[in-house]
């Protein structure tokens, strides 16, 4: 059952689009910040994983990237939850782009 527009809530059918937008844009009030030590961990493992996920469109590997970030010292719960979450994930993912140094 969808909510009506009169109650101030978006219809349930808009949720997938909103989730995709959050994946790409992230939270504008809390931008993704990368720690250089995470990026350099074990000879750039995190960056190499992010690049492979991006180039090969292996979005199902984002939870593994989250584990690698945590092992590298990341304790940002929002970032780790995003990586380990169900998605949707796509090219333009704010976390992967930040790891790759993309604007």
Buried (B, 14 or more C-beta within 10 A) or exposed (E): EEEEEEEEEEEEEEEEEEBBEBBBEBEEEEEBEBBEEBBEBEEEBBBEBBBEBBEEEBBEBBBBBBBBBBEBEBEBEEBBEBBBBEBBBEEEBBBBBBBBEEE
